[in-house]
Amino acid sequence: MSKQLRKLFTTWLFLGLALVGLNAHAAWWEFGRSDGEPVITDLKFNRVDTARAEERVVLAREDLELGVITVRGRAEVRRGMIGLVEYSIDGGQKWLKATLGDRGLFSFDLRPELEREYDFRIRALTTTGQVSDQDDHSFFLMVSALNPQDGVRQAFMQLLRAYMDENRSAFMRLVSRDFEGNETALEDAITDDFRYLDNIRIEPNIARVAQFDKTYEIYFTFNRSVQARSGQVLSDSAATVAGFVREGEGFKLSRLAQPLIFGVSNPDEIGDSVTGESVGRNVLRLDPRTGEASTQTQTPTVSGSSINSGTIISNITSQTQFEGFNFDMDDETAENGVPPAGDIAFARHTQFVLYFKNGVESQQIGGTIDSVTTAPATGYANQPEIIDPALGVYALKLLGNKYAVIEITAKTPGGLADSGTVTFRYKYQPDGSRNF
């Protein structure tokens, strides 16, 4: 039975059981199966969860460990015991045995060639000869030679093409299931964009791609022009951020910051932060009730949330180089000396050092950045540097009576001549208040 037919059969069987009110004691995996039919309930390729994959799985070289994929999973059966787990990488022509442990746990290693497509299948057998449906976990597997940053750039450009072509289905296929904003609002908003705007043209300039945990954030500026329903041509330009996660065949959109590049009719339900550099800029807005488009001033906060972003400061070379950060520009800056030109800067000597611009005051506070809604009113000290700053949250009183909080989440020192990295998250309030 094909995977699609099995899913359809499973749905109708479940509805039938509910309607007749049978006192069934079957577990979730047993709908459409006998008690003795096994099922594979967990499947991971190194750290990548592939249990829900249906057609293709594309891994990156960084997902390999010394060129190897270690596949781990679990096979279960309601009645009986799992006696064997087999896998195939050629569509079932040849089957190989996995190492089987206790309670149906299994594992095996693959050493794939880059850019080669494998027809992967896996099945479990019970000691009485019952076999799982190999179509449940069959997909084409490939390890891409592209590095993740190239994959993110490629996904971003695909999104732009789908948007400018006004292809809603192609656009939404590139949106993650775990989109951090309101995914339904995003789809409704791009539908309004396509209904009321014509000749959408966007020219992006990608500044950098940074990894933050499992998210890759792409920082870019753009020039945009659209034709409104009235016939007027509107244009805007700004800087913003889009986040991507690896999912399915590649990378998909997981978050958007304001000003929005897509879905301009509903920014507060779609954008989860505001890019500091664009505060005060005139950016495109669309009223979905009237279809009227205009440019409006970008405010510093998202309704119901606060400015919250992250970046990676990299290439902090021993003794000589600094990497700085400007909150109002939401951007890294090269530094040539102390004190730094940016609001803050990191350097690495024998230890990491956090430097502050002249006039910037700081203090370490407790909790996490997510719990900070107001910067402290007092307690700041004018200290030019902190040697080996601890992981945690720091409140900053910047020049011009502006406030920021940063949370240092990781420090990677590197070798004596290698670059190190500091990862931090931040909130920035440019309007002079202490509220985030």
C-alpha positions as CSV (number, residue, x, y, z in Angstrom):
1,M,0.0,0.0,0.0
2,S,1.4,3.4,-0.9
3,K,2.1,6.0,1.7
4,Q,-0.7,8.3,0.4
5,L,-3.3,5.4,0.4
6,R,-2.2,4.3,3.9
7,K,-2.7,7.9,5.2
8,L,-6.2,8.1,3.6
9,F,-7.1,4.6,4.9
10,T,-5.9,5.6,8.4
11,T,-8.0,8.7,8.4
12,W,-11.2,6.9,7.4
13,L,-10.6,4.1,9.8
14,F,-10.1,6.5,12.7
15,L,-13.3,8.3,11.8
16,G,-15.1,5.0,11.6
17,L,-13.9,3.9,15.0
18,A,-15.0,7.2,16.5
19,L,-18.4,7.0,14.9
20,V,-19.2,3.5,16.1
21,G,-17.8,4.2,19.5
22,L,-15.7,1.0,19.8
23,N,-13.8,0.5,23.0
24,A,-10.5,0.1,21.2
25,H,-7.3,-0.1,23.1
26,A,-5.0,0.5,20.1
27,A,-2.0,2.9,20.4
28,W,-1.7,5.7,17.9
29,W,0.6,3.8,15.5
30,E,-1.8,0.9,15.2
31,F,-4.6,2.6,13.2
32,G,-4.8,0.7,9.9
33,R,-2.4,-2.0,11.3
34,S,-2.7,-5.3,13.0
35,D,-1.4,-5.7,16.6
36,G,1.6,-7.6,15.3
37,E,2.7,-5.1,12.6
38,P,5.8,-3.2,13.7
39,V,6.3,0.5,13.2
40,I,9.4,2.8,13.3
41,T,8.6,5.6,15.7
42,D,11.9,7.5,15.7
43,L,14.6,8.2,13.1
44,K,17.5,10.6,13.2
45,F,20.4,11.2,10.9
46,N,23.0,12.5,13.3
47,R,21.2,15.4,14.9
48,V,18.6,15.8,12.1
49,D,15.1,14.4,12.8
50,T,13.9,12.7,9.6
51,A,10.9,10.8,11.1
52,R,8.4,13.0,9.3
53,A,10.3,13.2,6.0
54,E,8.1,12.2,3.0
55,E,10.0,12.8,-0.2
56,R,13.4,14.3,0.2
57,V,16.0,14.9,2.9
58,V,18.9,17.2,2.0
59,L,21.7,17.5,4.5
60,A,24.7,19.8,4.6
61,R,28.3,18.8,4.9
62,E,28.2,20.3,8.4
63,D,25.6,17.6,9.4
64,L,28.2,14.9,8.8
65,E,30.6,13.8,11.5
66,L,33.9,12.9,10.0
67,G,32.1,12.2,6.8
68,V,29.7,9.8,8.4
69,I,25.9,9.8,9.1
70,T,25.0,7.8,12.2
71,V,21.4,6.7,11.9
72,R,19.6,6.0,15.1
73,G,16.0,5.2,15.8
74,R,13.4,2.9,17.5
75,A,11.1,0.2,16.1
76,E,8.0,-0.8,18.2
77,V,5.3,-3.3,18.0
78,R,2.3,-3.7,20.3
79,R,2.4,-7.5,20.5
80,G,5.6,-9.4,19.9
81,M,9.3,-8.4,19.7
82,I,11.4,-6.6,17.1
83,G,13.8,-9.1,15.7
84,L,15.5,-7.2,12.8
85,V,15.8,-3.8,11.3
86,E,17.0,-3.4,7.7
87,Y,17.8,-0.5,5.5
88,S,18.4,0.1,1.8
89,I,20.0,3.0,-0.1
90,D,19.2,1.8,-3.6
91,G,15.4,1.6,-3.5
92,G,15.2,-1.8,-1.9
93,Q,17.4,-3.8,-4.3
94,K,19.8,-4.6,-1.5
95,W,19.0,-4.6,2.2
96,L,21.6,-4.3,5.0
97,K,21.2,-5.1,8.7
98,A,21.2,-2.4,11.4
99,T,22.6,-3.0,14.8
100,L,19.6,-3.8,17.0
101,G,19.7,-3.1,20.8
102,D,17.2,-3.3,23.6
103,R,13.6,-2.1,23.3
104,G,13.8,-1.9,19.5
105,L,16.6,0.7,19.5
106,F,18.8,0.5,16.4
107,S,21.7,2.2,14.7
108,F,23.9,2.1,11.6
109,D,26.4,4.3,9.8
110,L,26.4,5.7,6.3
111,R,29.2,7.4,4.5
112,P,27.5,9.2,1.6
113,E,29.1,10.9,-1.4
114,L,28.4,14.6,-1.7
115,E,25.7,15.5,-4.3
116,R,24.8,11.9,-4.9
117,E,21.1,11.0,-4.5
118,Y,20.2,7.8,-2.5
119,D,16.8,6.1,-2.5
120,F,16.6,5.4,1.2
121,R,14.2,2.9,2.8
122,I,14.0,1.2,6.2
123,R,11.9,-1.6,7.6
124,A,11.5,-3.5,10.9
125,L,10.6,-7.2,11.3
126,T,9.2,-8.9,14.3
127,T,10.4,-12.3,15.5
128,T,7.2,-13.8,14.0
129,G,7.9,-12.4,10.5
130,Q,5.6,-9.3,10.5
131,V,7.2,-6.5,8.5
132,S,6.7,-2.7,8.8
133,D,5.6,-0.7,5.7
134,Q,8.8,0.6,4.1
135,D,6.9,3.4,2.4
136,D,6.4,5.0,5.9
137,H,10.1,6.0,5.9
138,S,11.2,6.1,2.2
139,F,12.7,9.3,0.8
140,F,15.6,10.4,-1.4
141,L,18.6,11.4,0.6
142,M,21.4,13.8,-0.5
143,V,24.2,15.6,1.2
144,S,24.7,19.0,-0.4
145,A,28.2,20.4,-1.1
146,L,26.8,23.9,-0.4
147,N,27.7,25.5,2.9
148,P,24.7,26.6,5.0
149,Q,25.2,30.3,4.3
150,D,25.0,29.6,0.6
151,G,21.8,27.6,1.1
152,V,20.2,30.4,3.1
153,R,21.0,32.9,0.4
154,Q,19.6,30.6,-2.2
155,A,16.4,30.1,-0.2
156,F,16.1,33.8,0.4
157,M,16.3,34.5,-3.4
158,Q,13.8,31.8,-4.1
159,L,11.4,33.5,-1.7
160,L,11.9,36.9,-3.4
161,R,11.3,35.4,-6.9
162,A,8.1,33.7,-5.7
163,Y,6.9,36.9,-4.1
164,M,7.7,39.2,-7.1
165,D,6.0,36.6,-9.4
166,E,3.0,36.8,-7.0
167,N,3.1,33.0,-6.6
168,R,1.4,32.4,-3.2
169,S,1.7,28.6,-3.2
170,A,5.4,28.6,-4.2
171,F,6.0,31.2,-1.5
172,M,4.3,29.4,1.3
173,R,6.1,26.1,0.5
174,L,9.3,28.0,1.5
175,V,7.8,29.0,4.9
176,S,8.7,26.8,7.9
177,R,6.1,24.9,9.9
178,D,7.6,26.6,12.9
179,F,7.4,30.1,11.6
180,E,7.7,32.4,14.7
181,G,5.1,34.9,13.7
182,N,1.5,34.1,12.7
183,E,1.8,31.9,9.7
184,T,-1.9,32.3,8.7
185,A,-1.5,36.1,9.0
186,L,1.6,35.9,6.7
187,E,-0.4,34.0,4.1
188,D,-3.3,36.4,4.3
189,A,-1.0,39.4,4.2
190,I,0.9,38.3,1.0
191,T,-2.5,37.6,-0.5
192,D,-3.5,41.2,0.1
193,D,-0.1,42.3,-1.3
194,F,-0.8,40.5,-4.5
195,R,-4.4,41.8,-4.7
196,Y,-3.6,45.5,-4.2
197,L,0.0,45.9,-5.4
198,D,1.4,45.4,-8.9
199,N,4.9,45.4,-10.4
200,I,6.5,44.5,-7.1
201,R,10.3,45.0,-7.5
202,I,12.8,44.4,-4.7
203,E,16.6,44.7,-5.0
204,P,18.3,43.2,-1.9
205,N,21.9,43.7,-0.8
206,I,22.9,40.9,1.6
207,A,25.3,42.2,4.3
208,R,25.9,38.9,6.1
209,V,24.5,35.6,7.3
210,A,24.9,34.7,10.9
211,Q,24.0,31.5,12.8
212,F,22.2,31.7,16.1
213,D,21.5,28.3,17.6
214,K,19.6,26.5,14.9
215,T,18.5,29.7,13.1
216,Y,20.4,31.4,10.3
217,E,19.7,35.1,10.1
218,I,20.2,37.0,6.9
219,Y,20.9,40.7,7.3
220,F,20.2,42.8,4.3
221,T,19.2,46.2,2.9
222,F,16.7,46.6,0.1
223,N,15.3,49.0,-2.4
224,R,11.7,48.4,-3.3
225,S,9.1,49.8,-5.6
226,V,5.4,48.9,-6.1
227,Q,2.5,50.2,-8.1
228,A,-0.5,50.9,-5.8
229,R,-4.1,50.4,-6.8
230,S,-4.4,54.1,-7.5
231,G,-1.6,53.8,-10.1
232,Q,0.9,55.7,-7.9
233,V,4.4,54.2,-7.8
234,L,5.7,54.0,-4.2
235,S,9.2,53.2,-3.2
236,D,11.1,52.6,0.1
237,S,14.5,51.4,1.2
238,A,15.6,50.1,4.6
239,A,17.5,47.4,6.4
240,T,16.0,44.3,8.0
241,V,16.5,40.7,9.0
242,A,15.0,37.3,8.0
243,G,15.6,34.0,9.8
244,F,15.8,30.6,8.2
245,V,16.0,27.0,9.6
246,R,16.9,23.8,7.8
247,E,13.8,21.8,7.0
248,G,13.0,19.1,4.5
249,E,14.9,19.8,1.2
250,G,16.7,22.9,2.4
251,F,16.1,26.1,4.3
252,K,12.8,27.7,5.0
253,L,11.7,31.1,6.4
254,S,11.3,31.0,10.2
255,R,11.0,34.6,11.2
256,L,10.8,38.2,9.9
257,A,11.8,41.5,11.4
258,Q,10.3,44.8,10.7
259,P,10.3,46.6,8.3
260,L,8.7,43.7,6.5
261,I,9.9,42.6,3.1
262,F,6.8,40.4,2.7
263,G,3.2,40.9,3.9
264,V,3.3,44.6,4.5
265,S,-0.4,44.8,5.5
266,N,0.0,43.1,8.9
267,P,3.5,43.9,10.4
268,D,2.6,43.4,14.1
269,E,1.5,39.8,13.7
270,I,4.3,38.8,11.3
271,G,7.4,40.7,12.4
272,D,8.8,39.6,15.8
273,S,11.3,42.5,16.2
274,V,12.3,45.8,14.7
275,T,15.6,46.5,13.0
276,G,17.2,49.4,14.8
277,E,18.8,51.0,11.7
278,S,15.3,51.4,10.1
279,V,13.6,53.2,13.0
280,G,12.4,56.5,11.7
281,R,12.6,55.5,8.0
282,N,9.6,55.7,5.8
283,V,8.6,52.2,4.9
284,L,5.8,50.6,2.8
285,R,2.4,49.9,4.5
286,L,-0.8,48.5,3.1
287,D,-4.3,48.9,4.6
288,P,-6.1,45.5,3.8
289,R,-9.5,47.1,4.5
290,T,-9.2,49.7,1.8
291,G,-6.4,48.5,-0.3
292,E,-4.6,51.8,0.1
293,A,-0.8,51.7,0.1
294,S,1.4,54.4,1.6
295,T,4.8,54.9,3.2
296,Q,4.8,55.4,7.0
297,T,7.4,56.0,9.7
298,Q,8.9,52.8,11.1
299,T,8.3,52.7,14.9
300,P,10.9,51.3,17.3
301,T,8.7,48.5,18.8
302,V,6.4,45.7,17.7
303,S,2.9,45.8,19.2
304,G,2.8,43.3,22.1
305,S,6.5,42.5,22.0
306,S,9.9,44.1,22.3
307,I,13.0,44.5,20.1
308,N,14.8,41.3,20.4
309,S,17.5,40.2,18.0
310,G,20.8,38.3,17.9
311,T,24.1,38.2,16.1
312,I,27.5,36.6,16.1
313,I,30.6,38.6,16.5
314,S,33.3,36.7,14.7
315,N,37.0,36.9,13.6
316,I,38.2,38.2,17.0
317,T,41.9,37.5,16.2
318,S,44.4,37.2,19.1
319,Q,46.0,40.5,20.3
320,T,45.3,42.7,17.3
321,Q,41.7,42.8,16.0
322,F,38.5,44.0,17.5
323,E,34.9,43.5,16.5
324,G,32.4,46.2,17.5
325,F,28.7,46.6,17.4
326,N,26.4,49.6,16.9
327,F,22.9,49.1,18.2
328,D,21.3,51.9,16.2
329,M,22.7,50.4,13.0
330,D,22.1,46.8,14.1
331,D,25.4,46.0,12.5
332,E,29.0,45.0,13.2
333,T,31.8,47.4,12.8
334,A,35.6,47.0,12.5
335,E,37.6,48.5,15.3
336,N,41.1,49.7,15.3
337,G,41.7,50.7,19.0
338,V,40.4,51.2,22.5
339,P,38.0,52.7,23.3
340,P,35.9,51.4,20.4
341,A,34.0,53.5,17.9
342,G,31.0,51.2,18.3
343,D,28.8,51.0,21.3
344,I,30.5,47.8,22.4
345,A,33.4,45.7,21.1
346,F,34.9,42.3,21.8
347,A,38.6,41.4,21.6
348,R,40.6,38.4,22.5
349,H,44.0,38.5,24.2
350,T,44.7,35.7,26.6
351,Q,41.0,36.1,27.6
352,F,38.0,37.7,26.0
353,V,37.5,41.4,26.8
354,L,34.3,43.4,26.5
355,Y,35.0,47.1,25.7
356,F,32.6,50.0,26.0
357,K,32.5,53.3,24.0
358,N,33.4,56.4,26.0
359,G,30.4,57.4,28.0
360,V,28.6,54.0,27.9
361,E,27.8,52.7,31.4
362,S,27.0,49.1,32.3
363,Q,26.0,46.7,35.0
364,Q,25.4,43.0,35.1
365,I,21.8,41.9,36.0
366,G,20.2,38.6,36.7
367,G,17.7,36.5,34.8
368,T,17.6,36.1,31.0
369,I,17.0,38.7,28.3
370,D,13.5,37.3,27.7
371,S,12.5,38.3,31.3
372,V,13.9,41.9,31.0
373,T,11.1,44.3,30.2
374,T,12.6,47.4,31.8
375,A,16.2,48.6,32.1
376,P,17.4,49.5,35.6
377,A,17.1,53.2,36.5
378,T,20.3,53.2,38.7
379,G,23.3,51.0,39.4
380,Y,25.3,51.7,36.2
381,A,29.1,52.1,36.3
382,N,31.4,53.8,33.9
383,Q,33.9,51.0,33.3
384,P,35.9,51.0,30.1
385,E,36.2,47.2,29.9
386,I,35.2,43.8,31.5
387,I,37.8,41.1,31.3
388,D,36.5,37.7,30.6
389,P,32.8,38.7,30.9
390,A,30.6,36.1,32.4
391,L,27.7,34.5,30.4
392,G,24.6,36.4,31.3
393,V,22.7,39.6,31.0
394,Y,24.2,43.2,31.0
395,A,22.2,46.4,31.0
396,L,23.8,49.3,29.1
397,K,23.1,53.0,29.3
398,L,24.2,54.4,26.0
399,L,25.0,57.9,24.7
400,G,22.0,60.1,24.1
401,N,20.1,58.6,27.0
402,K,19.3,55.3,25.2
403,Y,19.2,51.9,26.7
404,A,20.1,48.3,25.7
405,V,20.5,44.9,27.3
406,I,22.7,42.1,26.0
407,E,22.8,38.5,27.0
408,I,26.2,36.8,26.3
409,T,25.2,33.2,25.5
410,A,28.4,31.6,24.3
411,K,32.2,32.2,24.0
412,T,34.4,30.2,21.8
413,P,38.1,31.1,22.2
414,G,39.7,29.4,19.2
415,G,43.5,28.7,19.2
416,L,46.4,31.0,19.7
417,A,46.3,32.3,16.1
418,D,42.7,31.4,15.3
419,S,39.6,33.6,15.4
420,G,37.2,33.3,18.3
421,T,33.5,34.1,18.6
422,V,31.1,35.6,21.1
423,T,27.4,35.0,20.6
424,F,24.9,37.4,22.2
425,R,21.3,38.5,22.1
426,Y,20.2,42.0,22.6
427,K,17.3,44.4,23.1
428,Y,17.7,48.1,22.2
429,Q,15.4,51.0,23.0
430,P,16.3,54.1,20.8
431,D,13.4,56.3,22.0
432,G,15.0,57.2,25.4
433,S,12.7,55.1,27.6
434,R,13.8,52.2,29.7
435,N,11.0,49.9,28.6
436,F,11.5,47.0,26.1
